[in-house]
Amino acid sequence: MAWRSSGTNNAEMVDKLKRYGVISNDHVEGGFRRVDRKFFVPRGNENIAHSDQPLKEGNIHISAPHIYGSAIEALDLVPNSSTSFLNIGCGTGYISCIVAEILGPNSLNYGVELHDDVIHHCKASIAKWKSNVVDDDGSISTIR
């Protein structure tokens, strides 16, 4: 029941994606937990960042979390591999960052986007996320 996968924060959203069977793979769950959607939503939508709905502002669009969960589960990604990932129409960069977290540092991750405003949003979103990544021990990560 994807529409029930909304949360008040990232952890609650991921818990519900897991509870309702959208996410079943532990590595996919970990990727979602390490990449908070709040950094990628269109500006002005931060208060509903963890709602299970698509959000759009102009050219900037982020699909509902259950859509990304289903898509990433279907990819059957191999964690910590040297897999290449190509995301055509990469948008906000959210799904690419989740995939990068799953595949690990030996993978290659390419994103292609046409709209300059979306590219700017994507780069800014990734920078915000990277500056707030928390390692497993709770410390702010400086790698990536």
N, C-alpha and C positions, 0 to 999 in steps of 0.2 A: 504494500500500500504506500506508494511513493509519496502521495500528497500529505502523508502523515509524518514525513521525515524532516519537518521543520524543527529548529531548535532556537534557543535564546543565545547560544554560543556555538562555537565549532564542535566542541566535545559532545554536546547534546545532539547536534545535527548528525554527527557521525554515529553516535549510539543508536539513533533512530534508523539511519540507513542500514545499519547492521541488524537491528531488531526486526525490521520488516523485510529482510532478505535481499535488499538491493545490493549490499556488499556482503560477501561471504569469505573472501580471501583475506587472510591476515595481513599480507603485504599491501593489498589495496587499502585496507583499513588504516594501516600505518601511514600510507601516503596521504590519505585524507586528513588524518590527525595532524600531520606535520605541515600541511599547507592550508592555512586558514583562509576561507573564502572572503572574509572581510577585507582583505588587502586587494582583491581583484574586482569587486563589484563597481558598477558605474558610480561616479561621484554623486553624493546625495542619497545613496541607497544603503549606507552603512548600517542603519538601524534595522534593516530587514535582510542583512547579508546572509543570515543562516536560515532563511525561509526556503522551503523547497519549491521554488518557482523561478522562472527565467526573469532576468532583469535587463532592461534596455534603456539606453539614453543616447539618442542619435545613432551613430555607427557602432557604439560600444554595447556589446551584448554578451551576457553570460547565461548559459543554459541552467536549468534546474539541476541541483545536485544529484537527484536520482538518475537523470540522463547520463551525467558523467560517470556515476557509479556503475551503471549498466554497461556503458561503453568500455570502461577500463577493465571491468571484470571479463568482458568478452575478448579482450586482447590477449589474455593468458600470458602476461608479462613474466619474464624470468628475472627475479631480483638479483642485483649485483652482477649483471651481465654486461657484455660489450655490445648490446643491441643498439641499433640506430632507430630513432623515432622521428617521423616527419609529420608535422601537424600543419596541413594546408588550411588557411583561414584560422590561424591560431588565436585570434581575438585577444582576450585579456591575459592569456598565458596561464590561466588556472589549471587546465587539464595537462598542459605541458609540464608544469612544475610538479604536479602529482606524479606523473609518469617518471619524471627525472628522479624523484625521491624513491620510487620503487626500483628503477633500473640501476641506480647508483652512479658513482663517479666515473666508471669506465665506459659508460654509454655515450652516444652522441644524440643530441636533441635539437632538431631544427624546426623553426616556425616560419611560416610564410604568411604575410598579411599585406593587403593592398592599401588600406586607408591609413594615411599619416596620423590622424587623431587616435586611431586604435593602436598603432605602433607606439605612440607616445604614452598612451595609457598603460599599455602592456609593460613597457620598460619601467615606468614609474611604479607600477604594481609589484613587479618582481623585485625592484630595489627595496620597497617597503617591507615586503615579505622576508627578503634575505636579511634585512637588518633586525628582524624580530624572530628568526628561527631559533627555536629552543631545542637543545640537544636532549638526549634521553636522561641526562643527569640534572636537567632543569636549568642549565646555564645557557645564556644567549650564545648561539653559534656564530663564529666569525668566518667559517668556511663556506664555500659554494661559489 
